[in-house]
Amino acid sequence: VALALQDPLSNFFAGIAMSVSGQIRIGDYVKLSDGVEGTVADFNWRTTTIRALANPLVIVPNAKLAQAIVTSYADPELGMSVDLHVLSTSDLALVERVALAVARDVQREVPGAVPNAEPAVRFHTLGPTGIGFSVGLRALHFKDQALIKHEFLKRIHTRFAAEGIVVPTVDVVTPARLGTAGRDGSPGTPAGARG
């Protein structure tokens, strides 16, 4: 009997402990250490039901949930960062102005963004691929981040093109471009380029 009741009792007491602590509530967005994430849809004495982003229901025994490392995004707002690069020859003042203008539009117009939040631009890296910077935005909920980032990238791409701001790309070397490279690894004549 003791063995048979071990799992139900551990789930029961774990459920009571989590309920009393109030750390996990219905409606909270959580991410477990095993990769499961979603909104807490139901909570009872035995299990916790999490609705994942793709809409399936994940049922987690309370004892397992109590033992897992859980990141809770229960706060109504959270910051998010989008990383970008521009050529090192870019006019950084222009880059900053354009990025802030696009970010402000996204904050005001995109569902799930915090309308009155003030975005920020911070340059942080000078490297072989150019200058790296981050744009800080704010979302109402964790699940809103994907749409905000999606809209921001679309709009910043269009504005950068209009302003002549170039995003560096990696030059990929393909076998066709290698052509007749020397045996010592030195570049040869690209295929089709011989006179």
N, C-alpha and C positions, 0 to 999 in steps of 0.2 A: 504493500500500500504506500509505504514511504517513497519507494522508487517511482511508483506511478504518479504520485502527487508532486514530485520534485519540480518538473518543468512548469505545470500549472501554477504552483505556489510561487516559484521564482518570477514568473510573468506577472502574477497578481501583485506581489510586493513591489516589484519594479514599477508597475503601473501606478500604484499608490504613491510611491516616492516621487515619481515624475509629476504626478497630478498635484501633490502638495507643494512641490518646489515651484511649479508654474513656469519652469524654464522652456517647456515645449507646449504650445497651445494650437488648437485647431485654427487653420489659416496661416500659420507660420510657414515660411519657406526654409527648408533645412537641407543640409548636405551631409551625408554620412561618410565615414572614413573608407567604406568599401566602394564609394562612387555613386551610390544611390542618392538622388536628389529630387526634390519636388515639394509640393504644398501638403501640409498635414491635413488630410481630409476627414479622418475619424480617429478617435482615441478611446479605447475601452480597457477593461481590467486585464485583458489577455494580449491584445495586439494594438499596433499603431498602423493606420493605413495612410500611405503617402501617394499622392497623385503626381506622377512624373510629368515632365514637360510634353512628352509625346502622348500623354493622356492615359497610359496604363496605370493600374493601381498596384502598388507594391505593399504587401502586408509584412510587417516586421514584428516578430515577437518582442514584447516589452523588455524581456531580460537581455536580448541581443542589443536593443536600442540603448539600454542603460549602460552596456559595456562598450558601446561604440563611441568614437570621437565624433561629435556632432557640431557642425557649424550652423548657427541659426541666423537667418537674415530677417528677424522679426521686426527690426526697426523700420518705420515707415519710409525712410529715405536712405539711400546709400550712394557713395561716390563711385565712379568708374573712370577708367583711364584708357585712352586710345593712343597707341604709339604709332608715330609716323617718321619718315625720313625725307629730307630734301637735299639737293646737291649742296656741297660746301661753298659754292659760289653764289648761292641764293641771297637775296636781300632779306635778312632775317626780320627786320621791322615789318616788311610787307607780308612775310609768311605769318607772323604773329597776328597782324591786323586781319588778314583773310581768315585764318583759323578761328579767331575769336568771333568774327562776324557770323561764320557758318555755325559755330557752336551755339551762339545765342539764338539763332533762328531755330535750330534743332530743339533747344530747351523750351522755346515758346510754342512750337508747332507740332512736335511729335508726341503722340499719345504715350503716356508712361514716363515722360520726362518731367522734371520739376520746373514749372514755367518761370518762376522768379529766381532761379538759381543762377549765379554768376560763374561761367566757366573760366578755366585758367589754362594758359599755355606755358610750358616750362621746357626750355632746351636743356638737354642733359648729356649728349654724346657727340664727339667729333671724331669720326673714324673713316676708314677707307671707303665706306659706302655713302658717306655724306654726314649730315648733321641730324641727329635723332632728337625728337621732342615728343612730349606727351600732352594731350588735351584732356583736361579734367571735366567731366560732365556729371550730372546727378540724375538718378532714376528714382521713381516712386517706390518700385519694388524690384527685387532681384530679377524676376522673370522679364522685366521691361528692358533690361540691358541689351538684349540681342537686337530688338527693333531700333533702339536709339543708335547703336553702333552702325547698323545697316544703313540708316538714313544719313548719319554723319559722313560715312565713307563715300556714299554716292554724291553727296553735295560737295564735299571737299575736293573730290576728284574733278568735278565739273568746274569749280571755282579756280582750282590750281591751273587747269588747262587754259581757262580764260585769262588768267593773270600772267601766264608764261612761267609759272613755278614748276620746276621739273622734279619728279620723284625718281631717285636713282634706281636702276634695274641691274640685276646680276647678268653679266654676259656669259651665257651658257655655251660651252664648247662642245660641238657635236662631232661625230666621226667624219661627216662630210666636210666640216670646216677644218679638221685636222689635216686632211689631204695626205701629202707625202711627208709627214713629219720625220725628221731624222731619227736614226736609231738611238742617238744620245738624248733624245727628248726635245731637241731644238725644233722650233716650228718650221714646217716646210711650206710648199706651195699648196694653197687650198685646191681641192678637187675641182676640175673644170676651169682653173685659172691659168693653166699652162698655155704659153703662146706657141 
